[in-house]
């Protein structure tokens, strides 16, 4: 997600309960500037989060209130995302983004601290309680919280703990050993699967927000501030992966997202391409509609990359850039100029997805 408010056409936005309370006190003492970048952004973040630890890699700095294991995973994922993003820029003929300073990432331990931080630094409204992370064009940082602290993941872990308690009770009551052993084996498998899901979600969030940051902070696409939300999200979704040690990006489908859009097509809940092209902003409080839109936008970006790569590069390089007459083409007209009739693209794209 890219944090936005409507005050301008540019994308500039005006471990525990104890920790959350500390954050509120700190925020109240800090006079937030209209925007900050580079060293000023880091200094501001350290004021807001005085107990956070700073970790540095070659191209990133991570301010974290989580444990070192999670930070190491974030470091590796962010660095690999940068490499894959640079690779993608080369394939679409765009200059690689080369920010002069390390990019800033903030990792928070719980949804509560995340939502509090977002509300104090951005105008996210109700979206702060719904999203897992965001990029701030106001301060050039990305922020997310440990998905293990989310409600869904917490409920899943609790259900496994409850199942373990029932197995222990059955064992104590004299249940046959083979039945107890089989139940424990099933429970172990479920815990391992949930741990994999937790790691995958952590990776997906880090990659998604890192791509937003690279698009905005880098200079590969000069009209990026004039892009619609669906395009920003589509590019970020197209990079999502749960296997960051292998190449990833728009040339490789991520199963969860690809399956999500395929299911939306089958159920008839997909959004007409013509309507999507006219959609400038995404309402993140719009429920299941948002998930469909994310899956659909990611699918479109990936399909265009595979089928019309050169045209995609031209579209991204010129969209949002004023022409010789000073006028900026609409998204729909720029799309048609780059790729051809909307209905034709939609038909071919949907046919490929359905296969």
N, C-alpha and C positions, 0 to 999 in steps of 0.2 A: 504494500500500500504506500502511496505517496501522500503525505499530509498536505492539505490544502485549505485555504479559505477563499472567499469570493471577493475580497477587498480589492484585488488587482487581477489583471489577466495573467501576470506572471505567477509562478507557483511558489510565492512567498507567504508564509503563514504567520498572521500575527501569532527477609528471610522469614519477615515476620511482621506482626502488627506494630511492633516497636520500631522497626526499620521504616515502615510506612509513615509513622508519626514523625520520625526524624526528618524524612524527606520533605514533609509539608513545612516544617519549621525552616529548613534550609531554603526552600523555594520562596518563602515569604521574605527572606532576608536578601534575596538577589534581585537586582533590577535588570530585567531581561532587555537586551537591546533589540532593535527591529530585526537584525540578522547578524550572523557572525560566521566566519569561515576560518579554516586553518588553525593556527595557534590560538586565536581568540575563541574559536569554537571549543577547543579542548579545555582552555582555561575556564570557560563558562560551565562546561560539563563537570569539571572537578569541583567548582564551587557548589553546584547543585547536588553533587554526590560525593561529599568529602570522605566517606568511608570506602569508596570504591577503589579497587586496585587497578593500576595501569599496566598493561602488557603490550609489548611491541613486536611486530614481525617486520619483514622487509618493506611491506607496503601498507600495513594497517597498524592502528593502535586501538586496543580494546580496553574499555573502562568497564569493570565488571564487579558485581556483588555476588557472583556465583562461585562455585568451587573451581579449582585449577583444571580438573578433568574436562569440564565443559568448555573452559577457555581454550584449552589445547585443541579440542575438536573444532571450535569456531575459527581459530587461527588457520588450521589446515584448510577448512572449507573456504574461507575468504580468499586465501592466496590462490587456491585452485580456481575459484570463480573468476578471479581477475585474469588468470591465464586463458580460461575458456572464453571469456568475453573478448579479450584481445584477438583470439583466434577467429571468433565470429566476425568481428569488425573487419578483419582482413578478407574474409570470404564474401562480404557484401560491399567491398571496395571502400570502406570508410576508414579514415585515419584512426589509429589506436588512441584511446584516451590515456594521457600521461599526466595525471595530477602531480603537482610539484611536491606536495606534502603527503604524509601518510593519511589515509582515510580513517575516519573515526567511527567506531562501533561501540554501542552501549548495550550490555547484557544485564538484565534485571532478573531477580530470583522468582518473583511471583506476579500473577496477573494484577494484583492489587497495587503493587509498587509501580508496575508498568503503566496502568491506567492513571494513577496519580501523577506520574512523571509526564505522561502525554497531556493531561489536562492542564498542567501548570506551564507547559512550554509550547503547546500547540492548541489550535481551536478545533479539536476533533469531535467534540460533542459526544453523542451516544456511541460513535464508532470506537471510542477508546475501550469500551467494554466488549467489543466484538472481534477486533483484529488481533493478530498475534505479533505484529511488528509493523514498522513504518519507516520511511525515509523522510527526513525533514529538509526541504529546500531552504528553510529559514536558517538552519544551523549546519547543514551539510552532514549531519550524522544519521546513522541508522540505529534503531532501537528495537529490541525484542525481549521477550521473557522466556524462561525455560519452559518448554511445553509440558514437561512433567508436572508443572504446577497448575496446569489448566484443569477446568472442571471435568471434562470428558476423560482425560488421562487419569485424574485423581479417582474418579468413579470406577474406572476399569481396574486400577490397582486395589481399590477397596473391595471390589467384588471378588478378586483373587484371594485377598486376605480372609474374607468371610468364608470362601470355599475351603481354605486351609483349616480354619477353625472347625468347620463341620467335619472334615476328614479326621482331625485330631480327636474330636468328640466320638466319632464312630469307632476309631481305633481303641480309645479308652473303654468304650462300651463292649468291646470284644468282637468287632467285625472281623471276618476272615482276612488273614494277612494278604492273600493274593488280591482281594478287592481293594484293600487299603493301599497296597503298593501300586496297583493300576491307577487308582485315583490320584496318588501323589505324582506319578509319571505324567499323567494328563495335565496336572496343575503345573508341573515344571515346564512342560511344552508351552502352555499358555503364557507363563511368565516370560519365557524366552521370546515368544512372538511379540508380546507387548513391549519388551525391551527393544526389539528391532523396530517396531513402529515408533517408539519414542525417539530413537536415534534418527530414523528417517524423517520424522517431522522436524526435528531440530535442524537437520541439513537443509530441508526444503525452505524453511523460514530464512535461514542465513543466506542461502543462494538468492532467493527472491529479493530480499531487501538489498543485498549487495549489488545486484544488477540495477535496481532503481538508482542507487547511489552512483554507479559508474556511468549510467546514461546521463544523469543530471550534472554531475561534477566534471565529467570529461567533456571533450569538445568534438567528439566524433560526429554528432548530429546537431547542427547549429539551430534548428528550429524546434528543438525538444520542448521548450517551454510552451509552445503552442499546440503540442500534441493533445489529443483527447485521452481521458483516463484509460479507456479500454486498450489503447495501443501501448501505453506504459505498462499496464498490467499484463497484456498479452506477451510482451517481450520478457518480462520477469517470469511469468509462468512457463514460457517456452524453455527457460534455462533450468527449471526445477529438476532435481534428481534426488535419489536416495543412495546413489553410488558415486560420491564425489572423487573417488580415485580413478574413475574411468572418464573418458571424454564425455562431455554433456553440452547441451545447448539446443537451439532450434532445429538442428539436423537430426536429433534423436528424441523420439517420443518418451515422455515419462508416463508409465502405465497408469498411475492413479488419475492423472489429468486426462489422458487420452480416453480411458474407459468412462470417465465422467461425462465427456462431451458425447461420446458414442451413445451412452444411455439417454442423454437429453434429446438427441436426435430421435431415438427409438420411441421415447415417451412423448414427443411432440412439444417439449418445453424449451427447445432452442430458440434463440432470438433471430428474427429475420436479419440477414446481413445488412440490408438497406437501413433498417432501424438502428443497428449497432453503429454503423458509420456516422449516423446523426447524433449519437449519444456522446456528449462532451464529458459529463461528470458521472461518477458511480456513487449511488447512495448505499453506503455500507450497512445501513440498517434495514435493507430491503429483503432480508431473509435468504431463502434458497435461490432466489433470482441472482444474487451476487455470485454464488458458487458456479452457476451455469455460465454466467457472463465471463468469469475468469477462465473456466475450462475452454469455453468457445473462443475467446480472444487468443489464448495460448495455442489452440489448435490452428487457428487461421494464420498466425505468425509462422508456425512451423511448416504449414502447407505451402505458404508463399515462399518460404526459404528454400524448400525442396523443389518446388515447381517453377518459380519465377524469381530466382535469386538476384539476378541483375536488376530486374525491375523493382524488387524490394529495396535494394540498396539505393536506387534513385529516389524512390518514394520517401524513405527515411531521411535522406540527405536534403530533400527539398521541402518536405511538409513543414509548414509553419514559418517558412522563410519568405519574406515579401519579394514579389517579382519586380521587374524594372519599373513598373508603374506604381510601385509602393503598396499594391494590394496583395493580400494573402489568400490563396485559393482555399476553398472549403475542403474538408476532409474527403467528402464524397467525390468532388470533381477531381481532386488530386489522385484518389484511388482509381477512378475510371481512366484517367490519363496514363497511369502507370500500368494497370493490369487489364483494362478492358471492361466490358459491361458487367455490372454487379451481379445480375442474374446468372450470367454464364460462369463467373467465378464461383458463385455460391453452389451451383449445380455440380460442377466438377469437384469442388472441395468436399461437399457432402458425400458424393459418390465414393471418393477415395476413403473417407473416414468410415463409411458403412462397410467397406470391404474388409 
